[in-house]
Amino acid sequence: MAQKKSLPFGSWPTPITSSLVLSSAVSLQDVVLSPSKNELYWVEGRPGEGGRNAIVSNGEQSEVIKSTKFNARTRVHEYGGASTTVVGEGRVVFASVEGPLYEVTKGERGWSEPKQVSPDSKVLRYADFSAHPTTPNLLLTVVEDHTTDVPSAVVNTLSLLSLSPTPTLHPFASGADFYSAPRFSPSGNKVAWLQWDHPSMPWESAELWVADVGVTGEGEVDVKNPVKVARKVAGEKGGKESCSQPRWSEQEGEEELVFLSDRTGFYELYTWSDGKGVEAFLPEPTGADAGSPDWTFGASTHAPLFSSHWISRAKSGSLRITSLSTRTCTTLKTPYVSISTLRVISPTKVAVIASSKKKPDLLAILTLPEGYEGEVMEEVVKVSSAAKVDEDYISVGKEIKYPVEGGEAYGIWYEPTSKKFVGEKDELPPLVVHCHGGPTSAASAGLAWATQYFTSRGFAYVDVNYGGSTGYGKAYRERLNSSWGVTDVSDTIAAVEYLVKEGKVDPKRVAITGGSAGGFTVLAALTKSKVFTAGTSLYGISDLNLLAGDTHKFESQYLFGLLGGTPTEVPEVYHDRSPINHSSSITAPLLILQGTLDEVVPPAQATKMAEEVRGKGVKCELVMFEGEGHGFRKAESKKRAFEGEVGWYRDTWGIGGGEKVEM
C-alpha cells in the first residue's frame, strides 16, 4: 500500500466533487405497487431537471411521465409526500405541483400523455390517496383549499373524488384542522384516517378514526352520504397520544386495523377491531420506534406480509416479522443502517428505501429467507447516486453519546478520511458541526455525499442529534418542548466541547451549519457561544415573531409548543430567542444561503439578518438562489452551495487547496 502524503487538514484533493455527486443524483420516495403487485412505481426528485419529481416504474416502460413539464409533487402541508397512486394495472394518478391531479395509462405504445382528473381549480391541492377496492375510479384523498391563502383560512378536508365520467369531489370528513392517511378496508366497508388540530403537530396528538361507509341500495358507495358511523378509536389531544400509519389486515373474513401509537413512549404497533377495541400488538413493548414523525404524507414502515404474519421496521436497519396468531417475532438483519420505507410485494419479498454506511440511499427488493431465519437477499432496483468512489475515501459514521445537563445527547461522528492523504504532524482537523432540520427530525449514519464532501477534504464532521431529535423515544423528543433555542443549542455546544476534550478536533477551527430549523440553531448558537469560528445558515430562521406571523398552515402553531406559548403569551421568549435580536453577539464569519421562493422561512428573514450582522462589522455574505424554495432542488443550486460552503471555511481559516468559488 502506498504511503499517504501529509497535507494540511481541509486542503486535501478528493474525487468527491460536487459535479460527481450531483451528476446523477436523485431522491427516492413514494413507493407504490400495482394491484397485482407485479409492477413497482416510485418517485424520483431530479436536481438535473430543475428539481422535478418524476414517476418511474421497474416495468418495460420505466418513464411513466414522458413530458418534463409535469412535476409529480404535491404542496399539501408544503412538505408534500404521497403524490402518486395506482388505481389499476397500468393506471397511475398523480398530484402536480400546480395543484390538479392527472392520470396516465399504459398501452401498447407506452404511457399516455397526462389527462386532468380533478375539477378545474387554481386553489385546491391533493395528497395521500386510497382507491376503493371494488370501485377504483373512486379515490379517497386529502384536499387542501387555498381559496383564502393565509394560514388561518386554509381548509383541509377528506373527500371522495370520482375520476370519471366527470371529475367530481364529494365531502367525506371535515372540521379538524388536518387529515392524513385515509385508508379503505379490504372490503371497502370501512375507512380509517388520522386527524389532529392546532396547536399540535401530528407526532404530538394525532387521533385515529374509523367510519362505516354508506352504501346505496345497489351496494355502491353513497357518495352523497359516504359516512354512516364515525368514531375515534385511539389518540388523545394535548400531547398525550399520537397515532400513525393505519393499515388494514384481514383474517378469515375479519378486518382488523394495525397502527402505530406512542403511548409507551415509543411508536409501537397496536390493533383495533370491532368488539375488541385497542390491544397491544406484541406482548411486551420493544422500546424502539417502528415509525417516524409524519412530516410528509405516505410513511410506510409496517404492513401485512400475508394473512398470518406482519412485517415492520426494527432497530438499526433490521426488520421484525411477527406471527399474528402467536404474537411472537423474529428479527432479520439487513445490509442497512436504516430503512425509511417498506412495501410488501409477496410473503417472501419486500421493497425498501434504505441507507447503508458506504453506499448511497437505494431502492431494493429484499427476498426473505425461508422460515424467516437466515440471510436476506438484496436486488438493487435504483441507487440514488451513480457516483462511484473508492471506499478508502469514505468516512464511516460512528454513533456517539456525550454528557449534557440532565443526561446524555447523541451524534454521529465522521473522521477525516482519504486514500492518499493524512494531516500534518501535530495538527488537529477543523470540525464542521451539522444541525438537522425539523427540529423534530434526526440524522442517521447512512452515507450522505454532503458529509463525505467535507470529510474527504480533511474536515472532521459531526451530525448532532440534540434533545428533541427522533429515534430515541418520546421523552427525548420532548426535551425540546418550550426550550427550542436552548436545549438544541446547549447540546450542540456540548458536542463540540466533548470532541475537543477527546482531542479529536482543533478548537480554533469549528464551523456550525444547518438548514431551516437547523439554521435557527446555527444562528442561535453563534449568538450564545464563541466555540464556533465560522457558520453557515441555509434558509434558517432568525426572527421567531416573523416566523409566527408569516409561515404556512401546517407549521403556523408549531412554535407554540417549542417556545411555550404564543407571541402574545410569552413575548419575552420570542424576543430573547430570536437570533436577530442578538446579532451584535455574532463574531464568527457567517454565510447565509436562501431561496427566493421560500414560503416556510421567507427571504425577508435572511435579508434582515445579513444586514444586522454586516452592520456590526462582522464578515457576512448573503447568497440568494433564484427560483428555489425551502430546500434547494436544482443541481446548479446544490453545486453552488456545496462549493461555496467549503470555500467559506477555507477562506475563514486560511486553508489552501481547492479553487476559488464565486457565490
Secondary structure, 3 states (H helix, E strand, C coil): CCCCEECCCCCCCCCCCHHHHHHCCCEEEEEEECCCCCCEEEEEEEHHHCCEEEEEECCCCCECCCCCCCCCCCCCCCCCECCEEEEECCEEEEECCCCCEEEEEEECCEECCCEECCCCCCCEEEEEEEECCCCCCEEEEEEEECCCCCHHHCEEEEEEEECCCCCEEEEEECCCCEEEEEEECCCCCEEEEEEECCCCCHHHHCEEEEEEECECCCCCECCCCCEEEEEEEECECCCCECEEEEEEEEECCEEEEEEEECCCCCCEEEEEECCCEEEECCCCCCCCCCCCCCCCECCECEEEEECCEEEEECHHHCEEEEECCCCCEEEECCCCCEEEEEEEEECCEEEEEEECCCCCCEEEEEECCHHHCCCCEEEEEEECCCCCCCHHHCCCCEEEEEEECCEEEEEEEECCCCCCEECCCCCCCCEEEEECCCCCCCCCCCCCHHHHHHHCCCCEEEEEECCCCCCCCHHHHHHHCCCCCCHHHHHHHHHHHHHHHCCCCCCCCEEEEEECHHHHHHHHHHHHCCCCCEEEEECCCCCHHHHHHCCCHHHCCHHHHHHCCCCCCCHHHHHHCCHHHHHHHCCCCEEEEEECCCCCCCHHHHHHHHHHHHHCCCCEEEEEECCCCCCCCCHHHHHHHHHHHHHHHHHHHCCCCCCCCCC
